[in-house]
Amino acid sequence: MKTLSLFAEWDPKPDFKLGSKDIEGKLTYLGSKVWRNPYVDFVEKDIPEPNDTQVLIEIKACGICGSDVHMLQTDEDGYIFYPGLTAFPATLGHEYSGVVAKAGPNAINKTTGLPFQVGEAVCAEEMIWCGSCRPCADGYPNHCESLQEIGFSIDGAYTNYIAVDARYIWSIEALRPIYGEQKMFDLGSLVEPTSVAYNAVIERGGGIRPGDSVLVMGSGPVGIAACAVLKHAGAAHVIISEPSKSRRELALKTGATHGIDPDKENVADRVLEITNGMGANLILEATGLPSVVWQDIEKVIWEGKALNATVVIVARADDKIPMNGEVFQVRRAQVVGAQGHSGHGTFPRVIASMAGGMDVSGLITKRISLEEIPENLKMLQTDRNEVKITMFPK
């Protein structure tokens, strides 16, 4: 089968020292410090054979993630932009849905307690947590000490088939009678990024109370999905700050109640105006440019009447934040980091929310074939008109 794989040179920066979990020449938790001169190429690989507890999934849809773009994008010295866990070469792609093509005898559906059935529509987590280390035992699988990630450190879904252990797979059949087959697969491929947003604003951010006001900085797929989740949770004001008109308008269609163009308006002043001086109870940093937007974030917290604001950093960026501790001390605010989407019942809750009417399928703004992925990965490095470009294998 044809796969799209990424290759890069292992060439650590002079000031970088391998961490305790890095593997020389193969794997690192700080990709932007190590991998250089990346490129993608099509590689023929065998269709995997599922083991006793695995499911072979025939891919029906797989979205391009900003992480995929940043693994191919480089700085002036040729180092990749993506700062996280990576091991190359690897087949890219991790936002996918499909059908069960084959299942091991002990590949059990967690929802039904029965073996997965051939033809069943599914999606899957991309974080391959071990379940045995201390973070996993403590209930934090997103921070597994032996973490692997589909499409980052092990082969992903830019292909026709992928074998995944049943523990990471979730049925999306509940979407079929509501949306039909094609839209079911569209939404299935969006469960992963929507779960990243859910984990950020509900689990790590602590959620909201109905009637709260929230500010989302950046309307990439995770930012827009966060608007949908927060509106579904009962937020009164879901304010999106985004310079791209098309992305801002999509956020407004998907859950945002107010849009701000930061190139034309003062973000903090507009947030305070929209909320009658209250500010925001929850702020999501989803731009990947925290040093650029932090001044607005602190002004909303400092001048707003609402105490106890939580700022959630979800975008991945090798960037420093110019943080004023006094603002957070006086206003009883906090900053938390969010990574991943696993655990806490997040995947099934997102699927249930979609079945309950939280339709985020508008995030898909372009549909392509497997062969068209390379040109679109390059295009997305400079063009932000598309939100989610999704691959549908032939």
N, C-alpha and C positions, 0 to 999 in steps of 0.2 A: 504494500500500500504506500501511497505517496504521503510524505510528511514534510512540514516546513520546520526546519531546525535552525537554531542560532548557534554560531561558532564565535569564539573570541580568544584572544591571547591572554594567558595568565602572566601579568606583569605588574606586581604590586608597586604602588607609589613608594618612593624612598623613605617616607616617614611612616609607612604602614607596617604594623607588626601583626602577625597571624594571631587570632584569638584561640582560645582553648578548644572551640568547636569547629574551627576552620580546618580544611584538609588541603595540604600543600598541592598546588597544581590542579585542584578539582573544585572545591567548594569554599565559599566564603559567605559570611553574614553581612558583609559590607561591599557589595558589588562594585560601586563607583570608585572604590579605592584600589581595585585589583584588575578588573577585566578591561581589555583594551582592543581597539580595532575590530569591533563586532561586524558580522555579516550573516545574512540568512541564505539558506539554500534548500532546495528540495532534495530529500533523501528517501530512498526506498527502504522500507522496513517490513518485517513480517507482521501479519496480523497477530496480536498477542493471544495466547491461550489462557483463559482464566483458571486460577487454581481453585482449591476447595471452597474458599470464602469470597472469591472475586466474581465480578460481573463484567462481561464484555459488552460495552455500550457502542452501538452504532450512532455516530454523531449526526444530529439533525440540524444543529445551529451552534455556532461558537462566536462570541463577540471578541473584538479587538479591545484590549484594555490599555489604558495609558501606561501601565507597567511594561507592556510589550513594546510600545513605542520607545520608552526610555531605555530599554535594554539595547535597542539598536541605535539610539541617538547618543552622540558623544560630545565631550568638551573639546577645547582646542588641542589638547594633548592626546585625544583619541580614547579617553576613558568613558565608559558608559555612564549615562545619567542615573540609572536606577541604583539606589543605595542599599538594597536589601539582599536577602538570601538568594544565591544564584550558584549554579554549577553547570558549566557548559562543556561539550555541546548538549543541547536538549531541544526536543520538539516543543515549540511554544503553544500557547492557548490554554485557558483555564476557565472561561465563562461559557459553559456548554450545557446542552441538553440533548437527549437522544432516546433511543429505545434499547431495551435489553435484547441482545442478539444471542447470548448464551450466558448461563449462570452456573457456578459451582453448586454442589448439593447442599452446602452449608452457607450459601449466600442469602442471608435472611433479611427481609424487609422489616425494619424496626417498627414501622407503624402497624403492620398486620400480624407480625410474628411468624409469617409464612415465607417460604422461599420466593425470591423474585421470579416473575414469570416472563418468558420470552414474549416480546412485543410490548411490555409495560413501559410507559413513558417515565423518564427519570432525569434528574440533574444530580450534581455532586459537588461536595466541598473540594477546594483545591489544596487545603492545608492537611497534610498527611501527618497527623499526630500519633504518638506511639501508645498512649494510654497507660504507660508504666512509670514515667518519670515523675518527679515531685510536682512540677506545674500541672501536668495532666491529672495526677491524683488529687491535687487541690482544686480541680475544676477549671483550670485555665489552659485548655488545649491550644489556644492561639499562640501560646508561649512555650510550647513543648521543647524540651532540651534536645530532642532528636528530630526536630521538625524537618520534613521535606515538603516541597510544594510542587504540585502539578503545573508544568509549563514554566517553572523557574529552575528547579534542581533535578526534576525527573520529567520524563516525556509527557507532553500535554496533548491537546485536542485539535491542533491544526492538522487534521488528518481525517480518516474515515472511521477508525475504531480505537477505543482505549479500554484497557482493563483496569478496574478499580475495585478495591475491597468494599464489600457491602456496607461496612460500618460508616462509610463516607457518602453513601448514596441515599437520595430521597425521591420518593414517587411524586410525580406531578399530575397524576391521573385526575386529581380533584379539579384541575383546570379545564379538562377536556369538555365536559358538558356545558360549561359556561362560555368558553371562548372558541371552541372548535380546535381541530388538530394543529393547524399551522400556527395560530396565535398561541396555543399551548406551548409549542416549542420555542416561539419567540420569548414568551415570558419565562420559560424554563431556563433559557440562557441568561436571563437577567436576574435570576434568583441570587447568584453569587455576588454581583456588585450591590444589589439591593440589601443583601445580608451584611455586607461591609458597612453600609450606611446605617442599618438597623443596630448593628453591634456598637457603632460609634455613638449614636444619639440616644439609644435606649439602654444598652448595657453599660458602656463606659461613661456616657454622659449622665446616666441616672434617669433618663426619661423626662417627661414633662407632665404637668397637670393640665387637664382641659382648660383652655382659656389663657395659657401662657403665650408669650411671644418669643420667637426664635429668629436668629439671623444665620443664614447660610452664606459663607463666603466662597464663591466659585461654583459654577454650574456645569461641571463635568458630570459624567454619569452618576458618580457617588453623591455629589451635591444635589442633583435633581432627584435622585431616588430618596435622599434624606428629606427633601420637601414633601414627597408623597407619604413617607412614613410618619412624619411629624403632623401633617394635616390629618392623616388617618387617626392619629393618636389624640386629636382634639385641639391642636394649637390654634389660637385665635388669629395671630399674625405670623405668617411664614414669609420672611423677607429674604429675597435672594439678591446678592450683590454680584454682578457679572457684567463685564464690558461688552461681550458678544450679544448683539440684539437677538439673533436667532436662538441662542442657548437660553437667554433670559426669558424669551417668549415661551420656549418649551417648558421651562421650569414653572411658569405661570399656568400652563395648561395641565401640569402634572401634580400640582399641589401648593405652589407658592401663591401667596395672596398679594404680594407687592414686589416689584422689581426695581432695583437701583443700578444705574450705570455709573460705576466709580470713576470713569473718565470725565463725566459731566456733572456729577453731584458729589457733595461731601457725604460719605456713607454714614458716619456717626450722626450727623445732624438730621439726615433723613430718617434714620431708625428712631431717633428720639421724637421726631415729629409724628411719625406713623403710630408710635406707641404712647402718644401723649405724655412723653417725658419718662416713661417707665424703663425704657431700654429693652434688653433681651434677657430672658431667663437661661437660654442656652445659645451658644455660638459655636458653629462648626467651621473650622478652618480646613477648607477643601480646595484651596488654590494651589498649594505647593509652594507658595511664596509668603511664608509667615512673616518674614522681616519687612515685607512691603505692606501687609495689611494690619500689622500689629498695632500701629498707632490708632487706627479706627476702632479696633477691638477694645483697647484700653479706654478710649474716650466714651464708648457706649457704656462700659462698666462704671467708669468714674462719675459720669454725669447723669446716668440713669438712676431712677429711684429704687429699682429692684435690687435687693441684696441677693447673695448666694448664687450669682451667675456661674455657670460652668462653661469653660472653653474646651472644646474637644479638637485635638489635632489628629486628622485622619489622613491627609495627603502626605505622601512620602517625599521628603526633600532633605538634602544635605545642606541645611541652612540654619543660621543662628537667629534666635529671637531676642530682640532688644526689650527685655521684660522689666517693668518697673514693679518691684515687689510691694511697694507702698499701696499701689492701686488695689492689688489683690488682698492685702491685709485689711485695709480700711473698709473695702466693700464686701468683705467675706466671700471672695470669689476664689475659683480654683481652675487649674489647667490639668487636663488629663490627656494621655495619649491613647489612641485606638489602633489596634492591628488585628486584621483578620475578621473571621465570620463564624468560626466554629464554636460549638458548645452553647449552653444556655437555652437550647431549644430554638435557636435563631432561624435556621433553615425552615423547619416546619411552620414556624409562626409567620415567616415571610410568605410561604406558599399559601397558608390559610388566609393571610391578608389579601393576597392576590385573588384568591377564590371569593373573598368577601367584597370585591369591587375595587381594590387598589391596583388599577391598571397602569403599569409603567411601560407598556409596549411602545409608546411614542418615543422612547429613548432611541429606538432603532431608526436611524435616519438614512441608512444606506445598506443595501444588501449586495454581497459579492460572492464570488466563488473562491475556492482554496487557492487557485492560481493567481488571483488578484491581490492576495494579502500583502506580498512584498511592496508593491507600489503604493498601497494604502498605508502601510506602516511608515513609509518615507513621507508621504503627503501629510500625515497627521503631525509630523514634527513641526510644521509651520502653519498648517491650515486648521483652524478651530471651528469651521462652519458645521462640520458633521459632529454629532454627539456620540452615537454608538454605531460603528460599522460592524456588521455581523456577517460571518461567513456561513454559507449553506452549501455543504458538499453536494456534488452532482451524483 
